[in-house]
Amino acid sequence: MADEFETVSEDVVEQAKADKAAKRGPIARVSLFFKQVVIELRKVTRPTWAELRNYTGVVLAFVVVVMALIGFLDWLFYTGVQWVFTPGK
């Protein structure tokens, strides 16, 4: 029974927020958007120099592995197509 009240109260809150947002003008909505962006950007933590180097190395290693895999598959398909479409001697 408590779950019903929580669901209903959440729906009421969401509806109230939607009604309030609908009453705002376009300039007020844009202003609110940028205020919320600034608030969210204040929550961002920047990595340390060591973390940044580590993450960069991981990304570069992943890219090299994917490039090698795609290069191998490209060569494999090229060889297969050549074998299928080249007339025998």
VENSULGI-V975641 format. One record per pair of residues at least 24 apart in sequence whose C-alpha atoms are under 10 Angstrom apart, sorted by sequence separation. I is the first residue (numbers start at 0). J is the second residue. D is the distance in whole Angstrom. If there is no record, write none. Layout:
I:J:D
I:J:D
This chain:
none
